[in-house]
Amino acid sequence: MTLPTTDAVSTNARELEPAFVAVNFIHCEPGYRERFETLFATRAHAIDRLPGFLSMQVLKPAREDGDYLIVSHWTAREAFDAWRQSPEFLEGHKRGFEDVRAAKEAGRTPPMTSRFETYDVIAR
């Protein structure tokens, strides 16, 4: 058996390193935090099947009033943009979108709000 050279290993590893990162800042109303965590604990993993997706982290804030951070790593911005337009995006967000819609229809404050920030990786 021939082992790969150090150059081959480092080249392959670099191909799998993220070139693009998206961070979703999610603010949850106090009574929704447990539901939000349950949604992620039981997520469909739809994003995991998409080309260009590398990994995701869900970060819980240390402060009660802090935002959750959903950090996703991608091989390229185009892969992230394709995901945002895909059926997998709707599948992965369906339950949360339904909670927001139901609150709005009932005239209540949505249980969560979100905003995206995107970043190109410029150094490691």
VMD Tcl script that builds the backbone (N, CA, C; Angstrom):
set m [mol new atoms 372]
animate dup $m
set s [atomselect $m all]
$s set {name element resname resid chain x y z} {
  {N N MET 1 A 0.837 -1.175 0.000}
  {CA C MET 1 A 0.000 0.000 0.000}
  {C C MET 1 A 0.886 1.243 0.000}
  {N N THR 2 A 0.553 2.198 -0.849}
  {CA C THR 2 A 1.299 3.442 -0.925}
  {C C THR 2 A 0.522 4.543 -0.217}
  {N N LEU 3 A 1.191 5.235 0.689}
  {CA C LEU 3 A 0.544 6.337 1.403}
  {C C LEU 3 A 0.694 7.617 0.593}
  {N N PRO 4 A -0.286 8.514 0.666}
  {CA C PRO 4 A -0.177 9.767 -0.060}
  {C C PRO 4 A 0.949 10.617 0.507}
  {N N THR 5 A 1.536 11.425 -0.358}
  {CA C THR 5 A 2.586 12.326 0.099}
  {C C THR 5 A 1.972 13.449 0.919}
  {N N THR 6 A 2.823 14.120 1.681}
  {CA C THR 6 A 2.357 15.243 2.495}
  {C C THR 6 A 1.717 16.308 1.615}
  {N N ASP 7 A 2.292 16.574 0.443}
  {CA C ASP 7 A 1.736 17.574 -0.463}
  {C C ASP 7 A 0.339 17.187 -0.917}
  {N N ALA 8 A 0.122 15.915 -1.225}
  {CA C ALA 8 A -1.188 15.456 -1.681}
  {C C ALA 8 A -2.211 15.582 -0.567}
  {N N VAL 9 A -1.826 15.257 0.652}
  {CA C VAL 9 A -2.752 15.347 1.780}
  {C C VAL 9 A -3.124 16.795 2.032}
  {N N SER 10 A -2.150 17.701 2.051}
  {CA C SER 10 A -2.461 19.097 2.339}
  {C C SER 10 A -3.271 19.725 1.207}
  {N N THR 11 A -3.047 19.323 -0.037}
  {CA C THR 11 A -3.840 19.830 -1.148}
  {C C THR 11 A -5.286 19.375 -1.015}
  {N N ASN 12 A -5.521 18.091 -0.717}
  {CA C ASN 12 A -6.881 17.596 -0.544}
  {C C ASN 12 A -7.577 18.278 0.626}
  {N N ALA 13 A -6.882 18.497 1.721}
  {CA C ALA 13 A -7.479 19.162 2.881}
  {C C ALA 13 A -7.875 20.592 2.524}
  {N N ARG 14 A -7.029 21.287 1.774}
  {CA C ARG 14 A -7.342 22.667 1.378}
  {C C ARG 14 A -8.579 22.725 0.511}
  {N N GLU 15 A -8.810 21.722 -0.324}
  {CA C GLU 15 A -9.988 21.709 -1.181}
  {C C GLU 15 A -11.267 21.631 -0.350}
  {N N LEU 16 A -11.179 21.080 0.850}
  {CA C LEU 16 A -12.359 20.939 1.705}
  {C C LEU 16 A -12.476 22.060 2.728}
  {N N GLU 17 A -11.544 22.996 2.747}
  {CA C GLU 17 A -11.627 24.114 3.670}
  {C C GLU 17 A -12.626 25.130 3.136}
  {N N PRO 18 A -13.367 25.769 4.026}
  {CA C PRO 18 A -14.357 26.740 3.563}
  {C C PRO 18 A -13.714 27.970 2.938}
  {N N ALA 19 A -14.325 28.432 1.876}
  {CA C ALA 19 A -13.929 29.691 1.256}
  {C C ALA 19 A -14.976 30.753 1.559}
  {N N PHE 20 A -16.112 30.301 2.105}
  {CA C PHE 20 A -17.240 31.193 2.350}
  {C C PHE 20 A -17.958 30.739 3.609}
  {N N VAL 21 A -18.357 31.705 4.431}
  {CA C VAL 21 A -19.052 31.409 5.686}
  {C C VAL 21 A -20.286 32.299 5.772}
  {N N ALA 22 A -21.403 31.708 6.159}
  {CA C ALA 22 A -22.630 32.464 6.400}
  {C C ALA 22 A -22.981 32.339 7.873}
  {N N VAL 23 A -23.357 33.450 8.473}
  {CA C VAL 23 A -23.750 33.457 9.873}
  {C C VAL 23 A -25.171 34.000 9.952}
  {N N ASN 24 A -26.056 33.208 10.526}
  {CA C ASN 24 A -27.437 33.616 10.727}
  {C C ASN 24 A -27.587 33.956 12.206}
  {N N PHE 25 A -27.924 35.203 12.486}
  {CA C PHE 25 A -28.149 35.678 13.846}
  {C C PHE 25 A -29.642 35.522 14.130}
  {N N ILE 26 A -29.992 34.672 15.088}
  {CA C ILE 26 A -31.393 34.402 15.407}
  {C C ILE 26 A -31.704 34.932 16.801}
  {N N HIS 27 A -32.653 35.853 16.854}
  {CA C HIS 27 A -33.121 36.347 18.148}
  {C C HIS 27 A -34.445 35.661 18.462}
  {N N CYS 28 A -34.505 35.000 19.608}
  {CA C CYS 28 A -35.717 34.294 20.034}
  {C C CYS 28 A -36.363 35.025 21.201}
  {N N GLU 29 A -37.669 35.111 21.154}
  {CA C GLU 29 A -38.412 35.593 22.314}
  {C C GLU 29 A -38.161 34.602 23.457}
  {N N PRO 30 A -38.155 35.073 24.710}
  {CA C PRO 30 A -37.812 34.184 25.836}
  {C C PRO 30 A -38.610 32.877 25.869}
  {N N GLY 31 A -39.879 32.908 25.585}
  {CA C GLY 31 A -40.686 31.702 25.637}
  {C C GLY 31 A -40.498 30.769 24.453}
  {N N TYR 32 A -39.676 31.157 23.486}
  {CA C TYR 32 A -39.485 30.358 22.270}
  {C C TYR 32 A -38.124 29.653 22.249}
  {N N ARG 33 A -37.255 29.991 23.156}
  {CA C ARG 33 A -35.882 29.455 23.111}
  {C C ARG 33 A -35.854 27.924 23.140}
  {N N GLU 34 A -36.642 27.324 24.019}
  {CA C GLU 34 A -36.656 25.861 24.108}
  {C C GLU 34 A -37.155 25.244 22.796}
  {N N ARG 35 A -38.202 25.827 22.218}
  {CA C ARG 35 A -38.729 25.328 20.936}
  {C C ARG 35 A -37.663 25.453 19.852}
  {N N PHE 36 A -36.976 26.587 19.812}
  {CA C PHE 36 A -35.934 26.797 18.812}
  {C C PHE 36 A -34.850 25.722 18.928}
  {N N GLU 37 A -34.417 25.449 20.131}
  {CA C GLU 37 A -33.384 24.428 20.330}
  {C C GLU 37 A -33.891 23.051 19.917}
  {N N THR 38 A -35.155 22.780 20.171}
  {CA C THR 38 A -35.748 21.506 19.754}
  {C C THR 38 A -35.785 21.402 18.233}
  {N N LEU 39 A -36.114 22.510 17.558}
  {CA C LEU 39 A -36.131 22.489 16.087}
  {C C LEU 39 A -34.766 22.088 15.541}
  {N N PHE 40 A -33.702 22.614 16.105}
  {CA C PHE 40 A -32.369 22.246 15.619}
  {C C PHE 40 A -31.972 20.843 16.035}
  {N N ALA 41 A -32.360 20.434 17.215}
  {CA C ALA 41 A -32.020 19.081 17.675}
  {C C ALA 41 A -32.696 18.016 16.812}
  {N N THR 42 A -33.813 18.360 16.205}
  {CA C THR 42 A -34.578 17.402 15.395}
  {C C THR 42 A -34.616 17.821 13.931}
  {N N ARG 43 A -33.622 18.570 13.496}
  {CA C ARG 43 A -33.621 19.115 12.132}
  {C C ARG 43 A -33.555 18.012 11.081}
  {N N ALA 44 A -34.006 18.352 9.886}
  {CA C ALA 44 A -34.085 17.381 8.790}
  {C C ALA 44 A -32.729 17.062 8.171}
  {N N HIS 45 A -31.707 17.846 8.440}
  {CA C HIS 45 A -30.372 17.675 7.842}
  {C C HIS 45 A -30.416 17.836 6.320}
  {N N ALA 46 A -31.395 18.575 5.828}
  {CA C ALA 46 A -31.534 18.769 4.381}
  {C C ALA 46 A -30.311 19.460 3.782}
  {N N ILE 47 A -29.731 20.382 4.507}
  {CA C ILE 47 A -28.571 21.125 4.017}
  {C C ILE 47 A -27.371 20.202 3.799}
  {N N ASP 48 A -27.299 19.128 4.589}
  {CA C ASP 48 A -26.143 18.227 4.535}
  {C C ASP 48 A -25.969 17.552 3.179}
  {N N ARG 49 A -27.039 17.485 2.399}
  {CA C ARG 49 A -27.003 16.785 1.105}
  {C C ARG 49 A -26.533 17.665 -0.052}
  {N N LEU 50 A -26.333 18.940 0.200}
  {CA C LEU 50 A -26.085 19.864 -0.906}
  {C C LEU 50 A -24.618 19.980 -1.280}
  {N N PRO 51 A -24.350 20.057 -2.589}
  {CA C PRO 51 A -22.971 20.265 -3.040}
  {C C PRO 51 A -22.430 21.583 -2.496}
  {N N GLY 52 A -21.218 21.543 -2.006}
  {CA C GLY 52 A -20.570 22.756 -1.528}
  {C C GLY 52 A -20.748 23.002 -0.040}
  {N N PHE 53 A -21.685 22.312 0.602}
  {CA C PHE 53 A -21.864 22.469 2.037}
  {C C PHE 53 A -20.790 21.659 2.757}
  {N N LEU 54 A -20.137 22.266 3.755}
  {CA C LEU 54 A -19.090 21.574 4.492}
  {C C LEU 54 A -19.494 21.248 5.929}
  {N N SER 55 A -20.021 22.248 6.639}
  {CA C SER 55 A -20.378 22.004 8.036}
  {C C SER 55 A -21.233 23.148 8.561}
  {N N MET 56 A -21.809 22.889 9.747}
  {CA C MET 56 A -22.621 23.904 10.392}
  {C C MET 56 A -22.452 23.781 11.904}
  {N N GLN 57 A -22.473 24.916 12.557}
  {CA C GLN 57 A -22.451 24.960 14.013}
  {C C GLN 57 A -23.635 25.804 14.464}
  {N N VAL 58 A -24.297 25.361 15.522}
  {CA C VAL 58 A -25.375 26.125 16.144}
  {C C VAL 58 A -24.852 26.538 17.512}
  {N N LEU 59 A -24.719 27.833 17.715}
  {CA C LEU 59 A -24.138 28.353 18.944}
  {C C LEU 59 A -25.212 28.993 19.815}
  {N N LYS 60 A -25.281 28.542 21.051}
  {CA C LYS 60 A -26.257 29.063 22.011}
  {C C LYS 60 A -25.616 30.228 22.770}
  {N N PRO 61 A -26.346 31.342 22.894}
  {CA C PRO 61 A -25.755 32.487 23.582}
  {C C PRO 61 A -25.577 32.226 25.081}
  {N N ALA 62 A -24.539 32.790 25.644}
  {CA C ALA 62 A -24.306 32.679 27.078}
  {C C ALA 62 A -25.289 33.562 27.850}
  {N N ARG 63 A -25.667 34.674 27.249}
  {CA C ARG 63 A -26.637 35.591 27.878}
  {C C ARG 63 A -28.050 35.209 27.465}
  {N N GLU 64 A -28.997 35.342 28.365}
  {CA C GLU 64 A -30.401 35.023 28.082}
  {C C GLU 64 A -30.968 35.849 26.941}
  {N N ASP 65 A -30.504 37.081 26.784}
  {CA C ASP 65 A -31.036 37.952 25.743}
  {C C ASP 65 A -30.169 37.955 24.480}
  {N N GLY 66 A -29.165 37.096 24.435}
  {CA C GLY 66 A -28.269 37.050 23.288}
  {C C GLY 66 A -28.879 36.296 22.112}
  {N N ASP 67 A -28.276 36.475 20.939}
  {CA C ASP 67 A -28.719 35.798 19.724}
  {C C ASP 67 A -28.029 34.448 19.572}
  {N N TYR 68 A -28.775 33.484 19.059}
  {CA C TYR 68 A -28.184 32.226 18.605}
  {C C TYR 68 A -27.448 32.525 17.311}
  {N N LEU 69 A -26.351 31.830 17.071}
  {CA C LEU 69 A -25.621 31.966 15.815}
  {C C LEU 69 A -25.630 30.627 15.104}
  {N N ILE 70 A -26.012 30.650 13.838}
  {CA C ILE 70 A -25.937 29.467 12.996}
  {C C ILE 70 A -24.825 29.765 11.994}
  {N N VAL 71 A -23.729 29.053 12.116}
  {CA C VAL 71 A -22.547 29.307 11.297}
  {C C VAL 71 A -22.404 28.163 10.303}
  {N N SER 72 A -22.528 28.479 9.021}
  {CA C SER 72 A -22.381 27.434 7.998}
  {C C SER 72 A -21.159 27.722 7.140}
  {N N HIS 73 A -20.466 26.652 6.799}
  {CA C HIS 73 A -19.215 26.722 6.032}
  {C C HIS 73 A -19.445 26.108 4.654}
  {N N TRP 74 A -18.982 26.798 3.632}
  {CA C TRP 74 A -19.234 26.417 2.243}
  {C C TRP 74 A -17.951 26.482 1.427}
  {N N THR 75 A -17.936 25.705 0.353}
  {CA C THR 75 A -16.783 25.756 -0.542}
  {C C THR 75 A -16.770 27.036 -1.365}
  {N N ALA 76 A -17.944 27.642 -1.582}
  {CA C ALA 76 A -18.035 28.860 -2.400}
  {C C ALA 76 A -19.360 29.571 -2.125}
  {N N ARG 77 A -19.383 30.858 -2.355}
  {CA C ARG 77 A -20.602 31.661 -2.203}
  {C C ARG 77 A -21.722 31.115 -3.091}
  {N N GLU 78 A -21.385 30.658 -4.281}
  {CA C GLU 78 A -22.391 30.155 -5.212}
  {C C GLU 78 A -23.138 28.946 -4.636}
  {N N ALA 79 A -22.445 28.103 -3.892}
  {CA C ALA 79 A -23.094 26.946 -3.264}
  {C C ALA 79 A -24.097 27.408 -2.212}
  {N N PHE 80 A -23.715 28.403 -1.425}
  {CA C PHE 80 A -24.628 28.965 -0.428}
  {C C PHE 80 A -25.849 29.591 -1.105}
  {N N ASP 81 A -25.626 30.374 -2.162}
  {CA C ASP 81 A -26.734 31.018 -2.884}
  {C C ASP 81 A -27.679 29.977 -3.479}
  {N N ALA 82 A -27.123 28.890 -3.995}
  {CA C ALA 82 A -27.956 27.816 -4.555}
  {C C ALA 82 A -28.809 27.179 -3.463}
  {N N TRP 83 A -28.251 27.002 -2.276}
  {CA C TRP 83 A -29.007 26.442 -1.161}
  {C C TRP 83 A -30.178 27.342 -0.791}
  {N N ARG 84 A -29.947 28.656 -0.764}
  {CA C ARG 84 A -31.021 29.592 -0.382}
  {C C ARG 84 A -32.192 29.539 -1.358}
  {N N GLN 85 A -31.972 29.055 -2.581}
  {CA C GLN 85 A -33.028 28.963 -3.597}
  {C C GLN 85 A -33.561 27.538 -3.749}
  {N N SER 86 A -33.108 26.620 -2.928}
  {CA C SER 86 A -33.399 25.202 -3.128}
  {C C SER 86 A -34.611 24.727 -2.326}
  {N N PRO 87 A -35.197 23.591 -2.746}
  {CA C PRO 87 A -36.257 22.954 -1.945}
  {C C PRO 87 A -35.746 22.534 -0.564}
  {N N GLU 88 A -34.465 22.208 -0.462}
  {CA C GLU 88 A -33.885 21.819 0.826}
  {C C GLU 88 A -33.917 22.978 1.826}
  {N N PHE 89 A -33.772 24.207 1.322}
  {CA C PHE 89 A -33.859 25.373 2.202}
  {C C PHE 89 A -35.251 25.455 2.826}
  {N N LEU 90 A -36.269 25.320 1.986}
  {CA C LEU 90 A -37.642 25.362 2.503}
  {C C LEU 90 A -37.909 24.206 3.453}
  {N N GLU 91 A -37.417 23.017 3.106}
  {CA C GLU 91 A -37.595 21.852 3.972}
  {C C GLU 91 A -36.949 22.081 5.332}
  {N N GLY 92 A -35.756 22.620 5.330}
  {CA C GLY 92 A -35.014 22.827 6.567}
  {C C GLY 92 A -35.581 23.912 7.461}
  {N N HIS 93 A -36.355 24.825 6.884}
  {CA C HIS 93 A -36.883 25.954 7.647}
  {C C HIS 93 A -38.400 25.910 7.840}
  {N N LYS 94 A -39.028 24.894 7.325}
  {CA C LYS 94 A -40.488 24.828 7.300}
  {C C LYS 94 A -41.129 25.044 8.674}
  {N N ARG 95 A -40.671 24.313 9.683}
  {CA C ARG 95 A -41.316 24.398 10.993}
  {C C ARG 95 A -41.146 25.783 11.621}
  {N N GLY 96 A -39.961 26.352 11.516}
  {CA C GLY 96 A -39.739 27.695 12.054}
  {C C GLY 96 A -40.544 28.742 11.307}
  {N N PHE 97 A -40.599 28.624 9.965}
  {CA C PHE 97 A -41.399 29.556 9.158}
  {C C PHE 97 A -42.871 29.458 9.549}
  {N N GLU 98 A -43.350 28.245 9.819}
  {CA C GLU 98 A -44.754 28.064 10.227}
  {C C GLU 98 A -45.032 28.738 11.567}
  {N N ASP 99 A -44.089 28.655 12.505}
  {CA C ASP 99 A -44.258 29.317 13.802}
  {C C ASP 99 A -44.348 30.830 13.639}
  {N N VAL 100 A -43.502 31.394 12.793}
  {CA C VAL 100 A -43.506 32.837 12.552}
  {C C VAL 100 A -44.810 33.257 11.877}
  {N N ARG 101 A -45.222 32.496 10.873}
  {CA C ARG 101 A -46.464 32.806 10.153}
  {C C ARG 101 A -47.667 32.773 11.095}
  {N N ALA 102 A -47.754 31.741 11.929}
  {CA C ALA 102 A -48.882 31.604 12.850}
  {C C ALA 102 A -48.934 32.779 13.829}
  {N N ALA 103 A -47.794 33.207 14.324}
  {CA C ALA 103 A -47.756 34.352 15.250}
  {C C ALA 103 A -48.232 35.622 14.551}
  {N N LYS 104 A -47.758 35.852 13.337}
  {CA C LYS 104 A -48.167 37.051 12.592}
  {C C LYS 104 A -49.659 37.034 12.310}
  {N N GLU 105 A -50.177 35.878 11.906}
  {CA C GLU 105 A -51.616 35.772 11.614}
  {C C GLU 105 A -52.464 36.019 12.855}
  {N N ALA 106 A -51.943 35.675 14.023}
  {CA C ALA 106 A -52.671 35.878 15.275}
  {C C ALA 106 A -52.434 37.273 15.855}
  {N N GLY 107 A -51.632 38.078 15.153}
  {CA C GLY 107 A -51.360 39.431 15.618}
  {C C GLY 107 A -50.334 39.508 16.735}
  {N N ARG 108 A -49.552 38.440 16.914}
  {CA C ARG 108 A -48.530 38.400 17.959}
  {C C ARG 108 A -47.160 38.734 17.362}
  {N N THR 109 A -46.257 39.065 18.236}
  {CA C THR 109 A -44.867 39.269 17.841}
  {C C THR 109 A -44.300 37.938 17.367}
  {N N PRO 110 A -43.609 37.909 16.238}
  {CA C PRO 110 A -42.994 36.644 15.808}
  {C C PRO 110 A -42.070 36.106 16.909}
  {N N PRO 111 A -42.051 34.790 17.093}
  {CA C PRO 111 A -41.250 34.213 18.172}
  {C C PRO 111 A -39.745 34.305 17.935}
  {N N MET 112 A -39.375 34.536 16.684}
  {CA C MET 112 A -37.949 34.690 16.378}
  {C C MET 112 A -37.790 35.593 15.167}
  {N N THR 113 A -36.641 36.236 15.109}
  {CA C THR 113 A -36.256 37.030 13.937}
  {C C THR 113 A -34.843 36.613 13.564}
  {N N SER 114 A -34.483 36.822 12.310}
  {CA C SER 114 A -33.136 36.439 11.893}
  {C C SER 114 A -32.586 37.428 10.886}
  {N N ARG 115 A -31.271 37.457 10.837}
  {CA C ARG 115 A -30.569 38.218 9.801}
  {C C ARG 115 A -29.294 37.467 9.450}
  {N N PHE 116 A -28.960 37.499 8.165}
  {CA C PHE 116 A -27.758 36.844 7.665}
  {C C PHE 116 A -26.637 37.850 7.482}
  {N N GLU 117 A -25.446 37.413 7.771}
  {CA C GLU 117 A -24.225 38.107 7.381}
  {C C GLU 117 A -23.382 37.057 6.683}
  {N N THR 118 A -22.713 37.442 5.628}
  {CA C THR 118 A -21.882 36.496 4.884}
  {C C THR 118 A -20.444 37.011 4.837}
  {N N TYR 119 A -19.528 36.058 4.745}
  {CA C TYR 119 A -18.109 36.378 4.828}
  {C C TYR 119 A -17.305 35.519 3.850}
  {N N ASP 120 A -16.351 36.139 3.199}
  {CA C ASP 120 A -15.363 35.394 2.422}
  {C C ASP 120 A -14.173 35.123 3.343}
  {N N VAL 121 A -13.663 33.910 3.325}
  {CA C VAL 121 A -12.507 33.559 4.138}
  {C C VAL 121 A -11.264 34.128 3.462}
  {N N ILE 122 A -10.526 34.957 4.171}
  {CA C ILE 122 A -9.342 35.578 3.562}
  {C C ILE 122 A -8.038 35.091 4.184}
  {N N ALA 123 A -8.111 34.415 5.333}
  {CA C ALA 123 A -6.902 33.886 5.967}
  {C C ALA 123 A -7.273 32.715 6.872}
  {N N ARG 124 A -6.316 31.838 7.081}
  {CA C ARG 124 A -6.470 30.697 7.986}
  {C C ARG 124 A -5.343 30.679 8.969}
}
mol reanalyze $m
mol bondsrecalc $m
mol representation Tube
mol addrep $m
